[in-house]
Amino acid sequence: MDDGAGRADPQVFNEFWSTADGRWRAQLLRLTDAERAAKTAAEAWDEIAEQLAALAATQVRTAGEEHELELRDVAKEIGLDAQGWHIDHISAYEPTPFHRHDTPVVGALARQIDQQRERLREVAQLAGERELA
């Protein structure tokens, strides 16, 4: 999972280390709930990040590249610490002509979830659990 600043927060996933065999399904429910909550948060973050990236692009078009203002500098000027903010160039948020792609934080979260799911499949296969594999 992601903590909103692009760092992994593996608390729910790590609880599998101490989950009794008979409690796996309950833990899987908690994990999927955490994944859904993380996806909702990632979507909300990317929505705001897209708006900020669009404002930055407008500022560059208006003032010119030689007068570009970095978002982190602007945030600092108004008293915000944007050090851990994950905001890409506006092009990272725009759909391609052929399909809508994942936005940056949503995409990173999806890759992390895929890695966790693959690990769960491996463990289920080793344990002989066909339902989880």
Secondary structure, DSSP 4 states (H G I P E B T S, - for coil): -B-SSS-B--HHHHGGGG--GGGHHHHHHHHHHHHHHHHHHHHHHHHHHHHHHHHHHHHHHHH-GGGPPPHHHHHHHTT---TT-----GGGTSPPSS-PPPPHHHHHHHHHHHHHHHHHHHHHHHTT-TTT-
